[in-house]
């Protein structure tokens, strides 16, 4: 798991093995992100969202 120092990840979020979170991204309460998923810069994943394995979410998505 690799989380950029400027990213904000809620303490209840679950990040699987190999997840990468880009700069200035926000991962909300209760979010689950599957193995190998890449979250680009400036992405907002709102609370209780579930993202599967090996997904790519590109910059500025919310």
N, C-alpha and C positions, 0 to 999 in steps of 0.2 A: 504494500500500500504506500502510495506517495501522495502527500497532501502539500500543496504549495503553502508557504508561510503566510500568504495574504488571504488564503481561503478561510471561510468560516464554516465549521462543521458542528452541528448541534450534538451534544453529548449522547443523545439517544439514537443517533443515526448509526446504521450498521453497514460497514464497508468491508466487502469480501477481499480475499487475497488478490493482489495485482491491480487493484483500483487506483486510478490516478485522478486527482482533482487539481484543476488548473488555477492560475492566479485569479483572485477576486471573485471566485465562485462561492455560492452560499448553498449549503446542504441543510435542509430544515429538519424539524423534529420528526422522529420516527421513520425517516427515509431508509430504505433498504436498497443497496446497490450491489449487483452481482459481480462475480469474479471476472477480472480482466476488462472491466468497463473503464473507458476514458471519458472524463468530463473536462471540456475545454475551458478557456478563460471566460469570466463574466457570466457564467451560467447560474441560474437560480432553480433549484429543485425544491419545490414546496413540500410542506409537511405531509407525511404519510404516503408519499409516492414510492412506487416500487419500480426499479429499473433492473432488467435482466442481465445475463452474462454477455460479455464481449460486445457491449454496445458502445457507440461513439456519439456523444452529445456535443455539438459544436458551439462555438462562441455566441454569446448573447441569447441563447435559448432560455426560455423560462416556462 
